[in-house]
Amino acid sequence: MKLNEGFLDSMKEAFALFRKNDPAAAAEIVKRAMRGEQTNVARTRHDDGIEKTRTRFADVLHARRPSHPKQTDADVQDRGHFSTRRYTNAAGQRGYKLYVPSGYRDEPLPLIVMLHGCTQDADDFAAGTQMNALAETHGFLVAYPIQPQGANTSKCWNWFKPSDQQRDQGEPSLIAGITREIMALNNVDPRRVYVAGLSAGGAMAAIMAQRYPDLYAAAGVHSGLPVGCAHDLPSALAAMRGGKPKAKAVDTSKPQCPLIVFHGDADTTVHHVNATGLLRGFTLNNAASGHSSSIDTGARKHTVRRMTSPEGIPAESWTIHGAPHAWSGGSSNGSYTDPAGPDASAEMVRFFLAHPRGR
C-alpha cells in the first residue's frame, strides 16, 4: 500500500487511541485505513508526512524513553578494549562497536552479536545489558551493530520490512557482514558465534538466526517478535498488540538453531503472545521433571520452560511475571532495563556457551 496523507493521518489517529488505552478503536481505524476508507482525522491533511508517522510508530514500539545520563565509552568499556568500527557492503554501511576482554591472548573465543532496540545505541545497550562485564568473566567478544537514524528515524532495526527479512539482503546482510568481518580480523571460534537482541533488535535477531543457521550457533530474543509476522507498519503494530498475522505472512519453516526467549507478561508494548510465536516448532518437554517451573529467587517470579524441536534442537522460554518491556536484570545505567531480574544476560550466556554448533 502506498502511504498517502490520508493513510498517514489514520495511523496517527490509531497511535493516539493506543496511548489512551483503547486498542479496539485503534485496531478498527487501522482496518478502515487498510481498506482505503478515511476517518474524520484522516480527512484533514497535515505537513508531518511519513517521517513523523514512523517516529510515532517507534514511540509505541519502545514506549517513552526513561531519563538516564548519557553513557560514555569510559562508563561501559570495563577493563577490556571497546572500539568503534565501520562495515560496508552493497546494502550500505553500518558502524559497530566491538568489546575485546582484557584477558584476550589471541586464543579462539566465542562471539556474541548484540542488536539494540529503538532509540538505543551501542553504549546504551552495553551499559544496560552489562554484557561486557560477562565477557570479562567468561572470555568472549561482544559486537554491537549500530542502527543510524538515516536508516530509521528512531534507530529501530527494520524487522517489519520484507526487504530486511531475507538472507543476503538489506540489514541482515549488513549484520552478517559485520559478524564475518569480526571473525576474519579476530580469532573467533566459528562454532561459538551467537546473536541476541531486544525488542526491534530481538525481532531482527530472530531473523538472523532463521536466515543464517550456518553462521549463528544459537540466538537470544528478549521482548521480540517472530519472523514474518509483519510486512509493513500497520501489520507491525497489529503484531505488537498481539494480533494474529495472516497465515501466509508467517515464517513456518522449522527452527534452525537453539533459541532462548525472554518476555515479560506485563509488557504493554510488545504483547507476550509473540514469545509463543517465536517458539513455534518447539514442543514442551513434559517427560523430565523440572522443565516447567515457577521460581521465586528474590528476583521477579518467572516460569522457565525447556523445549525441543522434532529435529532435537533445544529452546528455553522465560516468562517474567509482572515485568514490563525491558531487559530483565539489566542495569539502570542503560535504558529499557528491569533491574529486578532475573538476569537475562547471564542466562543467555549460559545457554549460548552450552550450545556450540555441531553438538
C-alpha positions as a Markdown table, in Angstrom:
| # | Residue | x | y | z |
|---|---|---|---|---|
| 1 | Met | 0.0 | 0.0 | 0.0 |
| 2 | Lys | 1.2 | 3.4 | -0.9 |
| 3 | Leu | 1.5 | 5.7 | 2.2 |
| 4 | Asn | -0.6 | 8.8 | 1.2 |
| 5 | Glu | -1.6 | 11.6 | 3.5 |
| 6 | Gly | -5.0 | 10.1 | 4.4 |
| 7 | Phe | -3.4 | 6.8 | 5.4 |
| 8 | Leu | -0.8 | 8.5 | 7.5 |
| 9 | Asp | -3.4 | 10.6 | 9.3 |
| 10 | Ser | -5.3 | 7.4 | 10.1 |
| 11 | Met | -2.2 | 5.9 | 11.6 |
| 12 | Lys | -1.7 | 9.0 | 13.7 |
| 13 | Glu | -5.3 | 8.7 | 15.0 |
| 14 | Ala | -4.7 | 5.0 | 15.8 |
| 15 | Phe | -1.5 | 5.8 | 17.7 |
| 16 | Ala | -3.3 | 8.3 | 19.8 |
| 17 | Leu | -6.0 | 5.8 | 20.7 |
| 18 | Phe | -3.4 | 3.2 | 21.6 |
| 19 | Arg | -1.9 | 5.7 | 24.0 |
| 20 | Lys | -5.3 | 6.3 | 25.5 |
| 21 | Asn | -5.6 | 2.5 | 26.1 |
| 22 | Asp | -8.3 | 2.0 | 23.5 |
| 23 | Pro | -6.8 | -0.7 | 21.3 |
| 24 | Ala | -10.1 | -1.9 | 19.9 |
| 25 | Ala | -10.9 | 1.5 | 18.5 |
| 26 | Ala | -7.3 | 1.9 | 17.2 |
| 27 | Ala | -7.5 | -1.5 | 15.5 |
| 28 | Glu | -10.7 | -0.5 | 13.8 |
| 29 | Ile | -9.1 | 2.6 | 12.4 |
| 30 | Val | -6.2 | 0.6 | 11.1 |
| 31 | Lys | -8.6 | -1.8 | 9.4 |
| 32 | Arg | -10.5 | 1.0 | 7.8 |
| 33 | Ala | -7.3 | 2.6 | 6.6 |
| 34 | Met | -6.2 | -0.6 | 5.1 |
| 35 | Arg | -9.5 | -0.8 | 3.2 |
| 36 | Gly | -8.9 | 2.7 | 1.8 |
| 37 | Glu | -11.5 | 4.3 | 4.0 |
| 38 | Gln | -10.9 | 7.6 | 5.7 |
| 39 | Thr | -11.5 | 8.6 | 9.3 |
| 40 | Asn | -12.6 | 12.0 | 10.4 |
| 41 | Val | -9.0 | 13.0 | 11.3 |
| 42 | Ala | -7.7 | 11.5 | 8.0 |
| 43 | Arg | -9.8 | 13.9 | 6.1 |
| 44 | Thr | -7.5 | 16.7 | 7.2 |
| 45 | Arg | -4.1 | 16.9 | 5.6 |
| 46 | His | -1.0 | 17.6 | 7.7 |
| 47 | Asp | 2.5 | 18.5 | 6.9 |
| 48 | Asp | 4.0 | 15.9 | 9.2 |
| 49 | Gly | 4.4 | 13.2 | 6.5 |
| 50 | Ile | 5.9 | 9.8 | 6.6 |
| 51 | Glu | 8.8 | 10.6 | 8.9 |
| 52 | Lys | 6.6 | 11.8 | 11.8 |
| 53 | Thr | 4.4 | 8.7 | 11.4 |
| 54 | Arg | 7.5 | 6.5 | 11.7 |
| 55 | Thr | 8.6 | 8.4 | 14.8 |
| 56 | Arg | 5.2 | 7.7 | 16.4 |
| 57 | Phe | 5.4 | 4.1 | 15.5 |
| 58 | Ala | 8.8 | 3.9 | 17.2 |
| 59 | Asp | 7.4 | 5.6 | 20.3 |
| 60 | Val | 4.8 | 2.8 | 20.5 |
| 61 | Leu | 7.4 | 0.1 | 19.9 |
| 62 | His | 9.7 | 1.2 | 22.6 |
| 63 | Ala | 7.5 | 3.3 | 25.0 |
| 64 | Arg | 8.8 | 6.5 | 26.4 |
| 65 | Arg | 12.5 | 6.5 | 27.0 |
| 66 | Pro | 13.4 | 6.8 | 30.7 |
| 67 | Ser | 15.7 | 9.6 | 31.6 |
| 68 | His | 19.3 | 8.4 | 32.0 |
| 69 | Pro | 22.6 | 10.2 | 31.9 |
| 70 | Lys | 24.4 | 9.9 | 28.6 |
| 71 | Gln | 26.7 | 6.9 | 28.6 |
| 72 | Thr | 30.3 | 7.4 | 27.5 |
| 73 | Asp | 32.9 | 4.9 | 26.4 |
| 74 | Ala | 34.5 | 5.1 | 29.9 |
| 75 | Asp | 31.2 | 4.1 | 31.5 |
| 76 | Val | 30.8 | 0.9 | 29.6 |
| 77 | Gln | 34.2 | -0.3 | 28.5 |
| 78 | Asp | 35.1 | -2.1 | 31.8 |
| 79 | Arg | 38.7 | -3.4 | 31.7 |
| 80 | Gly | 38.9 | -4.5 | 28.1 |
| 81 | His | 39.1 | -2.7 | 24.8 |
| 82 | Phe | 35.9 | -1.1 | 23.3 |
| 83 | Ser | 36.4 | 0.2 | 19.8 |
| 84 | Thr | 34.3 | 1.7 | 17.1 |
| 85 | Arg | 34.5 | 0.3 | 13.5 |
| 86 | Arg | 32.5 | 0.5 | 10.3 |
| 87 | Tyr | 31.4 | -2.1 | 7.8 |
| 88 | Thr | 30.3 | -1.5 | 4.2 |
| 89 | Asn | 28.7 | -3.8 | 1.6 |
| 90 | Ala | 26.2 | -3.4 | -1.3 |
| 91 | Ala | 23.3 | -2.8 | 1.1 |
| 92 | Gly | 25.0 | 0.2 | 2.7 |
| 93 | Gln | 27.1 | 0.7 | 5.7 |
| 94 | Arg | 26.8 | 0.4 | 9.5 |
| 95 | Gly | 29.0 | 1.3 | 12.4 |
| 96 | Tyr | 29.6 | -1.2 | 15.2 |
| 97 | Lys | 31.4 | -1.4 | 18.5 |
| 98 | Leu | 33.5 | -4.4 | 19.5 |
| 99 | Tyr | 34.4 | -5.3 | 23.0 |
| 100 | Val | 37.5 | -7.4 | 23.5 |
| 101 | Pro | 38.1 | -8.7 | 27.0 |
| 102 | Ser | 41.3 | -7.7 | 28.8 |
| 103 | Gly | 42.5 | -11.4 | 29.1 |
| 104 | Tyr | 42.4 | -11.9 | 25.3 |
| 105 | Arg | 45.6 | -13.6 | 24.1 |
| 106 | Asp | 44.6 | -14.5 | 20.5 |
| 107 | Glu | 43.1 | -17.8 | 21.6 |
| 108 | Pro | 39.8 | -18.7 | 19.8 |
| 109 | Leu | 36.9 | -17.0 | 21.7 |
| 110 | Pro | 33.2 | -17.1 | 21.3 |
| 111 | Leu | 31.4 | -14.0 | 19.8 |
| 112 | Ile | 28.0 | -12.6 | 20.8 |
| 113 | Val | 26.4 | -10.1 | 18.4 |
| 114 | Met | 24.0 | -7.8 | 20.3 |
| 115 | Leu | 21.2 | -5.9 | 18.5 |
| 116 | His | 19.9 | -2.9 | 20.4 |
| 117 | Gly | 16.3 | -1.7 | 20.5 |
| 118 | Cys | 14.7 | 1.5 | 19.2 |
| 119 | Thr | 16.3 | 4.9 | 20.3 |
| 120 | Gln | 19.3 | 3.0 | 21.8 |
| 121 | Asp | 22.9 | 2.8 | 20.6 |
| 122 | Ala | 25.9 | 0.5 | 21.3 |
| 123 | Asp | 27.0 | 2.3 | 24.5 |
| 124 | Asp | 23.5 | 2.4 | 26.0 |
| 125 | Phe | 22.8 | -1.2 | 25.2 |
| 126 | Ala | 26.2 | -2.3 | 26.6 |
| 127 | Ala | 25.5 | -0.4 | 29.8 |
| 128 | Gly | 22.0 | -1.8 | 30.2 |
| 129 | Thr | 22.8 | -5.4 | 29.5 |
| 130 | Gln | 26.2 | -5.5 | 31.2 |
| 131 | Met | 27.3 | -8.0 | 28.6 |
| 132 | Asn | 30.8 | -6.6 | 28.6 |
| 133 | Ala | 31.3 | -7.5 | 32.2 |
| 134 | Leu | 30.2 | -11.0 | 31.4 |
| 135 | Ala | 32.7 | -11.1 | 28.6 |
| 136 | Glu | 35.4 | -10.3 | 31.1 |
| 137 | Thr | 34.2 | -13.2 | 33.4 |
| 138 | His | 33.6 | -15.8 | 30.7 |
| 139 | Gly | 36.0 | -14.8 | 28.0 |
| 140 | Phe | 34.2 | -13.8 | 24.8 |
| 141 | Leu | 33.9 | -11.0 | 22.3 |
| 142 | Val | 30.8 | -8.8 | 22.1 |
| 143 | Ala | 29.7 | -6.9 | 19.0 |
| 144 | Tyr | 27.1 | -4.1 | 18.9 |
| 145 | Pro | 26.0 | -3.2 | 15.4 |
| 146 | Ile | 24.5 | 0.3 | 15.3 |
| 147 | Gln | 21.3 | 1.3 | 13.5 |
| 148 | Pro | 21.6 | 5.0 | 12.5 |
| 149 | Gln | 18.7 | 7.5 | 12.2 |
| 150 | Gly | 19.3 | 7.6 | 8.5 |
| 151 | Ala | 18.0 | 4.0 | 8.2 |
| 152 | Asn | 15.2 | 4.5 | 10.7 |
| 153 | Thr | 14.1 | 7.8 | 12.3 |
| 154 | Ser | 14.1 | 6.2 | 15.8 |
| 155 | Lys | 17.1 | 3.9 | 15.1 |
| 156 | Cys | 14.9 | 0.7 | 15.1 |
| 157 | Trp | 16.1 | -2.2 | 13.1 |
| 158 | Asn | 13.6 | -2.6 | 10.2 |
| 159 | Trp | 12.4 | -6.1 | 11.1 |
| 160 | Phe | 9.0 | -5.5 | 9.6 |
| 161 | Lys | 10.2 | -4.7 | 6.1 |
| 162 | Pro | 10.2 | -7.7 | 3.6 |
| 163 | Ser | 13.5 | -6.3 | 2.1 |
| 164 | Asp | 15.1 | -6.6 | 5.6 |
| 165 | Gln | 13.8 | -10.1 | 6.4 |
| 166 | Gln | 15.8 | -12.1 | 3.8 |
| 167 | Arg | 19.3 | -13.7 | 3.7 |
| 168 | Asp | 21.9 | -11.6 | 1.9 |
| 169 | Gln | 19.6 | -8.6 | 1.6 |
| 170 | Gly | 19.3 | -5.3 | 3.4 |
| 171 | Glu | 20.0 | -5.2 | 7.1 |
| 172 | Pro | 20.5 | -9.0 | 7.6 |
| 173 | Ser | 23.4 | -8.8 | 5.0 |
| 174 | Leu | 24.9 | -5.9 | 7.0 |
| 175 | Ile | 24.7 | -7.7 | 10.3 |
| 176 | Ala | 26.0 | -10.9 | 8.9 |
| 177 | Gly | 28.8 | -9.0 | 7.2 |
| 178 | Ile | 29.8 | -7.3 | 10.5 |
| 179 | Thr | 29.9 | -10.8 | 12.1 |
| 180 | Arg | 32.1 | -12.2 | 9.4 |
| 181 | Glu | 34.4 | -9.2 | 9.4 |
| 182 | Ile | 35.0 | -9.6 | 13.1 |
| 183 | Met | 35.6 | -13.3 | 12.6 |
| 184 | Ala | 38.2 | -12.5 | 9.9 |
| 185 | Leu | 40.0 | -9.9 | 12.0 |
| 186 | Asn | 40.0 | -11.7 | 15.3 |
| 187 | Asn | 40.5 | -15.3 | 16.4 |
| 188 | Val | 36.8 | -16.3 | 16.8 |
| 189 | Asp | 35.7 | -19.9 | 17.3 |
| 190 | Pro | 33.3 | -20.4 | 14.4 |
| 191 | Arg | 31.3 | -23.0 | 16.3 |
| 192 | Arg | 30.5 | -20.4 | 19.1 |
| 193 | Val | 29.0 | -17.4 | 17.3 |
| 194 | Tyr | 25.7 | -16.1 | 18.7 |
| 195 | Val | 23.2 | -13.4 | 18.2 |
| 196 | Ala | 20.8 | -11.7 | 20.6 |
| 197 | Gly | 18.6 | -8.6 | 20.8 |
| 198 | Leu | 15.9 | -6.5 | 22.5 |
| 199 | Ser | 12.5 | -5.6 | 21.0 |
| 200 | Ala | 13.1 | -4.5 | 17.4 |
| 201 | Gly | 16.7 | -5.9 | 17.9 |
| 202 | Gly | 15.2 | -9.1 | 19.2 |
| 203 | Ala | 12.9 | -9.4 | 16.2 |
| 204 | Met | 16.0 | -8.9 | 14.0 |
| 205 | Ala | 18.0 | -11.5 | 16.0 |
| 206 | Ala | 15.2 | -14.0 | 15.2 |
| 207 | Ile | 15.5 | -13.2 | 11.5 |
| 208 | Met | 19.3 | -13.6 | 11.7 |
| 209 | Ala | 19.0 | -17.0 | 13.4 |
| 210 | Gln | 16.5 | -18.3 | 10.9 |
| 211 | Arg | 18.3 | -17.0 | 7.8 |
| 212 | Tyr | 21.9 | -17.7 | 8.8 |
| 213 | Pro | 22.0 | -21.0 | 10.7 |
| 214 | Asp | 25.4 | -21.7 | 9.2 |
| 215 | Leu | 26.7 | -18.5 | 10.9 |
| 216 | Tyr | 25.0 | -18.4 | 14.3 |
| 217 | Ala | 25.0 | -21.4 | 16.7 |
| 218 | Ala | 22.2 | -20.1 | 18.9 |
| 219 | Ala | 20.1 | -17.0 | 19.4 |
| 220 | Gly | 18.5 | -15.0 | 22.2 |
| 221 | Val | 15.4 | -12.9 | 21.8 |
| 222 | His | 14.2 | -10.5 | 24.5 |
| 223 | Ser | 10.7 | -8.9 | 24.1 |
| 224 | Gly | 10.8 | -9.5 | 20.4 |
| 225 | Leu | 8.6 | -10.8 | 17.6 |
| 226 | Pro | 8.6 | -13.9 | 15.3 |
| 227 | Val | 9.9 | -13.9 | 11.8 |
| 228 | Gly | 7.5 | -12.9 | 9.1 |
| 229 | Cys | 4.7 | -11.6 | 11.5 |
| 230 | Ala | 4.7 | -8.2 | 9.8 |
| 231 | His | 5.3 | -6.8 | 6.3 |
| 232 | Asp | 4.7 | -3.0 | 6.9 |
| 233 | Leu | 4.0 | -0.6 | 9.8 |
| 234 | Pro | 0.3 | -1.4 | 10.2 |
| 235 | Ser | 0.9 | -5.1 | 10.4 |
| 236 | Ala | 3.8 | -4.5 | 12.7 |
| 237 | Leu | 1.5 | -2.6 | 15.1 |
| 238 | Ala | -1.0 | -5.3 | 14.9 |
| 239 | Ala | 1.6 | -8.0 | 15.7 |
| 240 | Met | 3.0 | -5.9 | 18.6 |
| 241 | Arg | -0.5 | -5.7 | 20.1 |
| 242 | Gly | -0.9 | -9.4 | 19.9 |
| 243 | Gly | -3.0 | -9.6 | 16.7 |
| 244 | Lys | -2.8 | -12.8 | 14.8 |
| 245 | Pro | -1.0 | -12.3 | 11.5 |
| 246 | Lys | -2.3 | -13.7 | 8.2 |
| 247 | Ala | -1.2 | -17.3 | 7.8 |
| 248 | Lys | 0.6 | -16.6 | 4.5 |
| 249 | Ala | 2.7 | -13.9 | 6.2 |
| 250 | Val | 4.2 | -16.1 | 9.0 |
| 251 | Asp | 7.5 | -17.9 | 8.5 |
| 252 | Thr | 6.6 | -21.5 | 9.0 |
| 253 | Ser | 10.0 | -23.0 | 8.3 |
| 254 | Lys | 11.3 | -25.3 | 11.0 |
| 255 | Pro | 13.6 | -24.0 | 13.8 |
| 256 | Gln | 17.2 | -23.6 | 12.6 |
| 257 | Cys | 19.2 | -23.3 | 15.8 |
| 258 | Pro | 18.9 | -23.3 | 19.6 |
| 259 | Leu | 16.8 | -20.4 | 20.9 |
| 260 | Ile | 16.3 | -18.7 | 24.3 |
| 261 | Val | 13.4 | -16.3 | 24.7 |
| 262 | Phe | 12.6 | -13.8 | 27.4 |
| 263 | His | 9.4 | -11.8 | 27.7 |
| 264 | Gly | 7.6 | -10.0 | 30.5 |
| 265 | Asp | 3.9 | -10.9 | 30.8 |
| 266 | Ala | 3.1 | -7.3 | 31.7 |
| 267 | Asp | 4.7 | -6.0 | 28.5 |
| 268 | Thr | 2.3 | -3.4 | 27.1 |
| 269 | Thr | 4.5 | -2.6 | 24.1 |
| 270 | Val | 5.1 | -6.0 | 22.5 |
| 271 | His | 2.4 | -8.5 | 23.7 |
| 272 | His | 3.7 | -11.6 | 25.4 |
| 273 | Val | 1.9 | -13.8 | 22.8 |
| 274 | Asn | 4.8 | -13.0 | 20.5 |
| 275 | Ala | 7.0 | -15.2 | 22.7 |
| 276 | Thr | 4.7 | -18.1 | 21.8 |
| 277 | Gly | 5.1 | -17.3 | 18.1 |
| 278 | Leu | 8.9 | -17.3 | 18.4 |
| 279 | Leu | 8.8 | -20.8 | 19.8 |
| 280 | Arg | 6.6 | -22.2 | 17.1 |
| 281 | Gly | 8.0 | -25.6 | 16.1 |
| 282 | Phe | 9.3 | -26.4 | 19.6 |
| 283 | Thr | 7.5 | -28.8 | 22.0 |
| 284 | Leu | 7.5 | -28.6 | 25.8 |
| 285 | Asn | 9.5 | -31.4 | 27.4 |
| 286 | Asn | 7.0 | -32.9 | 29.7 |
| 287 | Ala | 8.8 | -36.2 | 30.2 |
| 288 | Ala | 11.5 | -34.8 | 32.5 |
| 289 | Ser | 10.8 | -33.1 | 35.8 |
| 290 | Gly | 11.8 | -29.5 | 36.4 |
| 291 | His | 11.3 | -28.4 | 32.8 |
| 292 | Ser | 8.4 | -26.2 | 33.7 |
| 293 | Ser | 8.7 | -24.3 | 36.9 |
| 294 | Ser | 7.7 | -21.1 | 38.6 |
| 295 | Ile | 10.7 | -19.8 | 40.5 |
| 296 | Asp | 11.0 | -17.3 | 43.4 |
| 297 | Thr | 14.6 | -16.4 | 44.0 |
| 298 | Gly | 14.3 | -12.9 | 45.2 |
| 299 | Ala | 14.0 | -11.6 | 41.6 |
| 300 | Arg | 10.7 | -11.3 | 39.9 |
| 301 | Lys | 8.8 | -14.6 | 39.8 |
| 302 | His | 9.3 | -16.3 | 36.5 |
| 303 | Thr | 8.4 | -19.5 | 34.7 |
| 304 | Val | 11.0 | -21.4 | 32.7 |
| 305 | Arg | 10.0 | -24.0 | 30.1 |
| 306 | Arg | 12.5 | -26.2 | 28.3 |
| 307 | Met | 11.5 | -27.3 | 24.8 |
| 308 | Thr | 12.8 | -29.3 | 21.8 |
| 309 | Ser | 12.0 | -29.3 | 18.1 |
| 310 | Pro | 11.3 | -32.6 | 16.3 |
| 311 | Glu | 14.9 | -32.4 | 15.0 |
| 312 | Gly | 16.2 | -32.3 | 18.6 |
| 313 | Ile | 17.0 | -28.5 | 18.6 |
| 314 | Pro | 16.7 | -27.2 | 22.2 |
| 315 | Ala | 14.9 | -24.0 | 23.3 |
| 316 | Glu | 14.1 | -22.2 | 26.6 |
| 317 | Ser | 11.2 | -19.9 | 27.3 |
| 318 | Trp | 11.4 | -17.5 | 30.2 |
| 319 | Thr | 8.2 | -15.7 | 31.2 |
| 320 | Ile | 8.9 | -12.9 | 33.7 |
| 321 | His | 5.8 | -12.3 | 35.7 |
| 322 | Gly | 4.8 | -8.7 | 36.1 |
| 323 | Ala | 7.8 | -7.4 | 34.0 |
| 324 | Pro | 7.4 | -4.5 | 31.5 |
| 325 | His | 9.0 | -4.0 | 28.1 |
| 326 | Ala | 12.6 | -4.0 | 29.4 |
| 327 | Trp | 15.8 | -6.1 | 29.6 |
| 328 | Ser | 15.3 | -8.4 | 32.6 |
| 329 | Gly | 18.0 | -8.0 | 35.2 |
| 330 | Gly | 19.7 | -5.1 | 33.4 |
| 331 | Ser | 21.4 | -2.2 | 34.9 |
| 332 | Ser | 19.7 | 1.2 | 35.4 |
| 333 | Asn | 22.7 | 2.8 | 33.7 |
| 334 | Gly | 21.1 | 1.9 | 30.4 |
| 335 | Ser | 17.6 | 2.4 | 29.0 |
| 336 | Tyr | 14.7 | -0.1 | 28.9 |
| 337 | Thr | 16.0 | -2.3 | 31.7 |
| 338 | Asp | 14.3 | -4.0 | 34.6 |
| 339 | Pro | 16.9 | -4.4 | 37.3 |
| 340 | Ala | 14.6 | -6.7 | 39.4 |
| 341 | Gly | 15.7 | -9.6 | 37.3 |
| 342 | Pro | 16.2 | -12.5 | 36.7 |
| 343 | Asp | 19.4 | -11.8 | 34.8 |
| 344 | Ala | 18.7 | -12.3 | 31.1 |
| 345 | Ser | 22.3 | -11.6 | 30.1 |
| 346 | Ala | 23.7 | -14.2 | 32.4 |
| 347 | Glu | 21.2 | -16.8 | 31.3 |
| 348 | Met | 21.7 | -16.1 | 27.7 |
| 349 | Val | 25.5 | -16.5 | 28.1 |
| 350 | Arg | 24.9 | -19.8 | 29.9 |
| 351 | Phe | 22.6 | -21.1 | 27.2 |
| 352 | Phe | 24.9 | -20.0 | 24.4 |
| 353 | Leu | 28.1 | -21.5 | 25.8 |
| 354 | Ala | 26.2 | -24.8 | 26.4 |
| 355 | His | 25.3 | -24.9 | 22.7 |
| 356 | Pro | 28.2 | -24.7 | 20.3 |
| 357 | Arg | 27.5 | -25.7 | 16.7 |
| 358 | Gly | 27.8 | -29.4 | 16.0 |
| 359 | Arg | 26.6 | -30.7 | 19.3 |
